[in-house]
Amino acid sequence: MSSHRILLYNPHAVFYTMPLGLLAVGSALDPARYTVDIVDARLERDPLTTVLSRIDGALCLGVTVLTGGPIRDALRVSRAVKAKRPDLPVVWGGWHPSLFQTACLDEPGVDVTVAGQGEDTFAEIVARLAAREPLDGCAGSAFRRNGSVVVNPPRRLRDVNEFPAHDYDLIPVERYFQLKGQRQVDYISSQGCRFRCAFCADPFVYERGWVGLSPERMGREVAALFAQYRFRELAFQDETFFTSAKRVDAICDAFLAAGLSITWTATMRADQATRMNDELFAKAKRSGLRRVMIGVESGSQQMLDWMEKDITVEQVLISAEQCVRHGIGAIFPFIVGFPGEPDESVAATMRLVKQLRRMSPQFETPIFFYQPYPGSLIADEVARAGYPMPQTLDEWAEFDYVGSYGSWVSRKKWRMMQRFTFYQRHAFGVHPSPLHRPLQALSRWRCDRDFYELPIEKTVVEWLRPAPQLS
């Protein structure tokens, strides 16, 4: 019988991706010594009451924390836990503590933070807590002692093949299927990213390192998950799934050999797509590949070079052509509204969006406004220029990097891009309903002429039905 209970918490969020970070650290603990109890706020009617009802007898509370809204819930729960059990260690891990390892410890409700890959670090933390040993020297962690913060050395990125498989029995998988509206399993096959995009925090957190599971292991694990849960789609949550074409080839072979009747989706860079030949694309399609996400960010090569994206517009179009040839859907996210971005750059993005949408009804092109996400080079430049970045956890809880825009963006530009986003979405999508045909025709007419004034159709549609959100 396990001698210690570990309580893990996933804060409230607007999406229903399975809590893979908590699965990772929970599965890495020795089941002979620890019982892992995961509470997901998205599944609970009253998550705070649930957590408070389970802290008695727990060794610690571990919380995974994303920048933005989830911080608010993480703070609420951590503070309430500390009020009820001041002796219970509260450990924060995830993206925000990885970026602000010591600043998070300014919060009295947080005792320990974990930066970067958390499996080994968290396992060592709980082992030391169980033995009542101090955390000095525990690589990858920082902690508060007697009012001072102690920062331990960083922990190297470990080969994920050395970790045990994620134990999905730790979560109610069927509940996620219900909330997602589909039998979709989230799965991560690699950690890190080798690229240097200046708007992204990955280079800071992982120092451009990348480690991936072997295709043979993935084949076994996915087959076992399919036998247990009979899911219909596998959603890879890797930062860059297609990092190695050779590995992808072997993964496809493993899926085909297992005879799994599933589809799968994954992230892909445009330059990675150009290094894949048609034979590999065809094999990926046969193995179940349904859709890829290819971050474009800008239609301007000058902007792509400035943000150190290390791709070309030509590679984006080649990757799109490959998807069209093989009947693979794609999401091409774009970002506008960078500090100092010229109008021509925005216009180039709009042209590329329309070009991609015309290529396939299976293509989507969501457009976001840049917000200075912490830990990135561009965010550092924005801060040095005097932009008031959040300073406290409560301020970071109000940070919206999806639906907001920087103060340097004019209201006129924001309004124009909101209208363009609406019209390009309706102009080129497949609308079988006769009621949508007039809207599609009007939207195409507007996009062809770049005329977005007097958006009567947009007002009517959004009055009748809120605009769909990217899922």
N, C-alpha and C positions, 0 to 999 in steps of 0.2 A: 504493500500500500504506500502511495506517495506521501511524503512527510511534509511537503510545503505546497501551498496553493498560491499561484501567480495570477493576479487579476489584470487583464489587459483591456484597454478601452479605445474604441474608435469613435472620434467625435462626429457630431452631426454634419452632414454634407448634402448637396442636392443631387448627387449621383449615387448609383448602387453598385459600383465596382466592389468586388469582394475585397476584404481587408488583407491584402497579400503581405503587407509589411508585418502585421501582427501574426499572420500564419507562419511567416518565416522565422521570427524570433521564438514563437511558441513551439514550433516543430523542432527547433534546434535544442530545446531543453530535454534533459534526460527524463523520460516518462516514469522511470523507477523512483525518481527523487521529487518530481514536481507534477502537480496537477494544474493545467492551464485552463483558465476561465475567461472567455472573450465576451465582452459586452459591446454591441454595436448600437450606437445611438439611433441609427436609421431604422432599426428593427424594433425599438422599444417605444412603448407609449409614454413612459416616464423614465428615461434613462438614468437620471440622477438618483431617483429612488432605488432603481435596480442596483446601481453601483454601491450606494450606501448600505444596501441590504446584504452585500456580499463582501464587504471589506473586513469583517470580523474574522480573524484567523488567517488573513492573507499575509504573505511575506512582503509584498510590495504591490503598488499599482503602476503599470506601464501604460503610457499614453502615446499614440502616434499623432503627430501634429503637422498639418499643412499650413502654409502661410495663408492668411485671409480669414474668412468666416469661421473655419473649424477651430481657430485659436479661442474664439469667444466661448465655445462650448467646453473646450479643454480647460480653460481657466475656471469656468463655473464649477466643473466637476472636481478639479484639483483642489480648489479652495474649500469646497464643501467637505471633501475627504479629509483635508487637514484639520478642519474645524471639528470633525467628529473623532478622528484618530490622528492627533498630532505626531504620534510616534511612527506612523506608517510611511516608509519611503515612497516618494512619488518620482518616477523616472520618465522623462520625456525623450522621445526619439522621433525620427522622421525628418522631413525637409527643413522645417523651420529651426529646430534645434541644431541641425547640421550646419545651417548658415549662421546662427546666432547662439553658439554653444554656451558662451558665458553670459550673454545678455538675458537669456531665459532664466538664469539663476538669480536674477534680480527679483524675480517673483517668489515670495515666501512659500507659495504652494508647490514649488518645484524644488526637489532636492538634488537630482542628478540629471545630466543630459548625455545623450549618446549622439555622436556625429558619424555620418557615413554608414557603411555596412554594419548592421546592428547585431547579427546573429551571435558572433563570438563575444562581443562586448557585453551584451545583455546577459548572456549565459554566465560570464565571469562576475558581473554585478550581483546576480541573484545567488551565486555560489558564495560570494563574500558576505552578502547579507545573511545568508543561512548560517554561516560560520561565525557571524558577528565580527568580521574582519574589516578593517578600513579599506577604502577604495584607492588609496595611494598606489600609483603605478598601473592602474587598470586602463590599458590603452584604449583610446577611442571615447573615453568618458571625461566629464568634468563634474565637480560636485562642490557643494558649499559646506564649509566647516568653520564654526565659530565666527560666522559673519564674513569670512573670506572665501573666495572661489579658488579651487585647486583645479588646474587643467593638466590632465595627463597627456602623454605623447599620443599622436594619432595611431590608428591601427591600419595596417596594410590591407589592401583589398585581397580577400582570400578567394581561391577557386571555388565557385559555387557547387562544383561536383563533389566537394568534400562535406557538404551539408546534407542532412537527411531530406527525404522528400517532404513536401508540405502536407500536413495532416488535415485534409479538408473536413474530417469529422469534428474538428474543433469549432466549426461554424455550421449553422443550419442552411445547408446549400439550397434546399427546396424553397426556403423563404426568399433567397436572392433571385431565384428563377421567377418567383411570383412577382417580386417588386420590379424586376427588369422587364417583365412581360415576355420573356423568352428563356429557353433552357440554354443559357450561355454561361460557360465556366470561364472565369478569369484565371490566367496562368502567366507566370513570368519565367522566362528561360535564360535570362542574362541580367547582369547588373553593370551599370556604368555606361560610358559613352566616350569614344575616342576623338570626338570632334570639338571644335573650339568656339562655337557660335557665341558672339559677344553679348547677346541678349539673354542667354541661358545660364542657369546656375550649375548645370552638370559639370562643367570643367572645374569649378571650385570644389564641389563635393567629392568627385571621383578622381580628380587630377588626371582626366583623360584616360583613365584605365577602363578596361572592359573584360568581363569574364562571362562565359556562357556554359550552359549544361551541354553534355555530349548528346548527339542525336540518338544514340542507342538508349540512353537513360530516358530521354524525352518520349521515345516511342513506347517504352514500358510504362512510364507514368501516365501518359495520356490514355493508353489502352486500359489501364486499371481504373482511371477516373471514369472513362466511358462505360465500362462494365458496371460500375457502382451507381452512376448518376444518370446514364442515358441522356446526356446533353446533346444538343444539336449544333452548337457552335463553340469554338474555342477562341477566346479573345486574348491574344498575347499583349501583355502590358509592358513589354520591353521598351526601353528608350530607343534603341536601334536594333531591331530584330534581324535585319538583313546585313549585318556587319560583315559576315563571311559567306560568300556565295557557295563555297564548298560545304560549309556547315548546313546551309539551307537545303542544298541538294540532298544531303544525307538525311535531313529531317523529313523531307518529302518522301524519300525512299522508305523511311521507318513508318510513316503514316500509311503509305500505300500497302506495305507489307502487312500491317495490322488490319487492313480492310475496314477502316473506320468510316462510317457513313456520316461524316460531319463536315462542316465548313469551318474556316478559320480566318482571322483578320490579324494584321500586324502593321507595325510602323516600318517605313522604308525611306531612305534618302534618295534624291534624284540621281546622285552620282553612283549610288549602289545599284540602282536599276539599270544604268547604262553598262554596268559590268556583268549583268546577267544576260545570257543569250536567250533566244526564243525557246530553245529546248528546255531550259530551266524554268522559264515562265510557264510553258505548257505543262511541265511536270508539277509545278506548284498548283496550277489550276486543277489538275487531275487529283491531287492529294487533298483538295478542298479549299484552296485559297479563294476567298470571295471578295475581299476588299483590302486595300492598303491605305495607310495615311502617309502622305508625302508632304512634309513641311516645305512650303515654297517661300513664304514670308513676303517677298517683293517681286514685282515684275520688272524692276530696274536692276540691271547688272551692277550699276554703280552702288546702289544701296546694298545689294548682296555682298559685294566686296567689302563695303564699309563695315557691315555686321559680321564679317569673317565667316560667312555661311559655307564657303568653299564648294559652291555649286554654281552652275551657269543656267541661264534661262533656257538655253538650248537643251541641256540635260533634263530639265523639267518637261519640255515638250516631247523629248524622246521617251521618257518614262511614261508619259500619258499615252503616246502612240502604242507602246508595248502593252499597256493595260487594255486599250481598245482592241488590239489584235487578239487578245486572249480572253476577252469578255470578263475582265476583272474590274470591279468598282474601285473608286479612289476618292479620298477626301484630301483636298489640297488647301490647308490653312494658310491664310495670309495675315500679315500685320502691317498696319499703316499708322501714321501719327508718331513716328520717331521724332525726337527733338531735331529741329532744323531740316526735316525732310522736305525737299522741294516739291512743288505742285506737280512737276513733270514725273516725279517718281510715283506719286499717287495715281496719276493718269496711266502710267505704264502698268501699274498693278491692275487697274480696272480693265485695261486692254487684255492682259493675260488671263484674268478671270473669265472674261467673255470668250476668249479663244478656247480655254479649257472646257467651259460649259457646253460650247457648241460641239465638242468632240464626242461626248458621250452623255446620255441621260443618266448613267451610273456615276457621274462625277458630281461632287459637292465642293463648294469653295467658300467656306466660312471666313469672314473677315473680322479681325479683332484690332482694337486700338492698343498701341504699345503703352504699357505701364512698367515703370522701372522695377522689375522683379529683383529682389536682393541677391547678392552673390554673383552678379554678372558685370562685365566690363562697362557696358553702356550705363547700367544703373549707377556704377561708381562715378562715371563722368557726369551724369545728371546731378548726383548729390554734390559733387565738387563745384558744379555751376550754381549751386544755391537752392536747388529744388528741395523743399522740406520733406524729407523722408520720415516715415513713422519712427518713433524713438522707443515707445513702450509696447509691451505685448497687447495692451488694450487698444493702442493705436493701430498695430498690425492687424488686429482682429477686424478693423474697418477697411482694410486694404482690399480693393476689388480689382484684380488683374484680368478680368474677363469682360465685364460690362461697363467699365469706366474708361476715361481718357485723360491724358496729361493736360496740365493748365496751359501748355504752349500750343495746344490745338484749338483753333477757332471754332466757335459754335456753328458757323456756317459750314466748315469742312466736315465736322461731325455729322451734321444734319444731312449733308449731301451723301456721305458714305452710308448712313443708315437707309436712305432711300435707295441707293444703288444696290445695297445688300438685299433689300426686299425684292426689287425688280429683277435682278439677275437670278434670284432663287426661283421666281415664278416664270421667268421667260424661257428657261431651257429645261426645266424638269418635265417629267412625264405626268400629265394630268388627264387620266382617262375620263373623268367626269365632264360631261358637257358644260356644267356650270363653271368649270375652270378655263374653258377654251377662250372666252373673251378676255379674261385676265391675262392669260398667257400671250395672246396676240398683242394686247396693249403693252405688256411688259417688254416684249421683244421690240416693239416699235420704240419704246423709250430707250432701251439699251442700245439699239442701233444708232440712235441720234444723240445719245448721252443727254437726254432731256429728263430732268427729275424734278422740275418745278411743279407746283400744284398737284401733289401726290394724292389725288382724290381716292384712287383705287386702294392705296395703302391704308388710308384712314378708314375706309369702309371695312376692309378685310380685318384689320386689327381691332376694329370695334366689334365685329361679329365673332372673331376668333383670335386669341393672342397668337403672335408669331411663333412658329415652332422653334424649339431650342435644339442646339447640337447635342446629341447624346453620345 
